[in-house]
């Protein structure tokens, strides 16, 4: 069947005026600005806080007590709110009471003095306004290829849509499941009869072992440990939001499903919900702060609940007479069947209910969305089915196509070296043996698998040599970081003329145990030390990088590795060794990533790009990645903001590809274009540079980098940018500006796109934005249909890895991505395809991750006049299937992916990870 006869429907549908609903606009008189400023001044005097007023608390009270959406606009310090938007008109007395109670809580009025009769000029002004009933649709700005609206419009529409979705129960797995909206525009399964539950005894039952010895009576009667039979719960939660896609002239409602795993205690939780007695009222979404037994309601949520209790005369937490805290000790225990107060688990950890809802539930939600909106789902037409062309393939983990290529030396020359040296640094004998065998296999010297000497250069195959060295002091974790520089300088084999030096380094790391120790240290437990402060890995990486040596770390195996491939007779010693190492996936990935960091690119990339309807012209492919350095938990407010931005370039050189990267200049050294390996060494040896996305000079600095490369190129170049990180910097990367045309490279006085301010001959030939469905603005694929020759529509496959062009636009495409775990042969690979979690009686399967499809949006923002968008989109999709050290597809095309990996390898990268993020994402 022709490829254009396949359609993909996504978990999104177009919006109409009726669906977006209406709001009541309360336009405040001008004199309210004085009242807002007066209140903020008093708040500063009471609390010492120079922050903005916590408007979110007032909005939460209004949303929950009035069963309405609520948005104030604007909400900056310099521009206090000028109007309030509610989806339901509230009586003036209700409005006044909510504002008065919030104001008293805000100003820390003693509990016994709080009163509805409180004199408040601000509350009086709220109550005096006669609202205007308006359609939300009328406040959306519609263009030929774009939609735009003020922030309150998106929020009001999303709230109305969440209420609409929750009005009708979800039919799935033979059940009719009620959904309840919350105050943050989610809908959630709240009825305990429809929660998912499991315990560890059922999730991981002990396997029967062959043992002829009789069991004793004590063994037979011994009860399982309490933690094994303790029941855990999880719920379906769906984010409902008004969104837009590039070049699509209508707003959309997008649903993003998640598994919300519920905690059995409040300690260290960050997100919680409380259910009012009336089922018609939305759940109150609350934020928590603090650690362990010091967990408390975050200030804004405390204000909201303080006002709620007095406004509705409905206590939130049952309390004993002796309780004096608003959040009593009794509320800390959430064990047993979930009640009116529920919290998300506070950090990612083992749980007897897996992440992900599965394909069947996504399809059920898609049908539900279409039913409640009365609209067809957003669709795309398949334009390319096969995207994986000349992709990396391995034999028992080894990239034979690259390493056995007769032109491998030319590939290395394009990467800036004539041969490779691998410095294998180890601490324990078991790791030494493992490294020795891996290196002997990958570099085609199986005869060396049984023995290599220490501290001697050993010639491997594939134009590579290795030096094994034991370095226990350097590699051991501990507080002796001040000695690691000298220990690194004393290492043998750090430099060699014309040779790229890489390091395969042993490191010990146990994510679960380190997480436990880190939490214990944060709680202040006696003797507890944060293991990340003692971690040798970032220091070793930084010091090796000073010598231009790129470190790739390898952790010891904690369990026996077994290959799932069928055994057969080996045809050569190399294959026999490969079969023995087939299950060492971490080891093979470490070798592959080490070769990626060296910048080795096989000529198969040319075929991947140009096959079929891809780009035929010889061009360089550049990628731009940005990431803000947030510091640890955002606590170091005195630090200057930092911004990691990286440009990579894959440049055709004869039949091969040269890989480059650009480093911005900083206090530690000059910047410029370097070969990929050299750039990584410089990057890792320096701190992350200071800066922010709001820096006015940032676009000009990036344009300068593009100019420096463009004047050296003998061909044009295509620039790929990550929409997740770069959209705020250039106006034309935003969906709302798709109709705008740049004036001399500028839009609204700002550079319109990367390279737009350069001379025409130095500008990118095309600018392509890619955005992953990890961003909730990108809908996930839900259903596939085949259109027959007779025009009839039939159900298609449940999954797809194809490229689809979005209906209604010529320049926006979505690449469906099937997680590679779904292609495995384990029972869990197919979980969720034919049933949801409600119908699954297999408790072991309930504990597994249930995968559904994801997507990457490919928006061809700029291209030459007369060129179609499809060749650029198809080339982008092909580059997503061509990672240098990965056999599966990636979220972003190769140039961006290479930049992201370079960022992740920076020693300071881990500081931006929020190790206690909730585990709700499915």
Secondary structure, 3 states (H helix, E strand, C coil): CCHHHEEEEEEEEECCHHHHCEEEEEECCCCHHHHHHHHHHHHHHHHCCCCCCCHHHHHHHHHHHHCCCEEEECCCCCCCCCEEEECCCCCHHHHHHHHHHHHHHHCCCCHHHCCCCCCCHHHHHHHHCCCEEEEHHHHCEECCCCEECCHHHHHHHHHHHHHHHHHCCEEECCEEECCEEECCCEEECCCHHHCEEECHHHHCCCCCCCCCCCCCHHHHHCCCCHHHHCCEEEEEEEEEEEECCCCCCCCEEEEEEEEEEECCECCCCCEEEECCCCCCCCEEEEEEECCHHHCEECHHHHHHHHHHHHHHCCCCCCCCCCCCCCCCHHHHECCCCCCCEEEECCCCCCCCCCCCCCHHHHHHHHHHHHHHHCCCEEEEEEEECCCCCCCCCCECCECHHHHCCCCHHHHHHHCCCCEEEEEEEECCHHHHHHHHHHHHHHCCCHHHCCCCCECCEEECCCCEEEEEEECHHHHCCCCCHHHHHHHHHCCCCCCCCCEEEEEEEECCCCHHHHHHHHHHHHCCCCCCCCHHHCCCHHHHHHHHHHCCCEEEEECCCCCCCCCCCCCCCCCCHHHHHHHHCCCCHHHHHHHHHHHHHCCCCCCHHHHHHHCCCCCCCCCEEEEEEEEEECCHHHCCCCCCCEEEEEEEEEEEECCEEEEEEEECCECCECCEEEEHHHHHHHHHHCCCCECCCCCCCHHHHHHHHHHHHHCCCCCCEEEEEEHHHHCCCCHHHCHHHCCCCCECCEECCEECCCCCCCCHHHCCCEEEEEEECCCCCCCCEEEEEEECCCCCEEECCCCCCCEEEECCCCCEEEEEECCHHHHCCCHHHHCCCCCCHHHCCCHHHHCCCCCCCEEEEEEEEECCCCCCCHHHHHHHHHHCCCCCCCCCCCCCCHHHHHHHHHHHCCCCHHHHCCCCCCCCCC
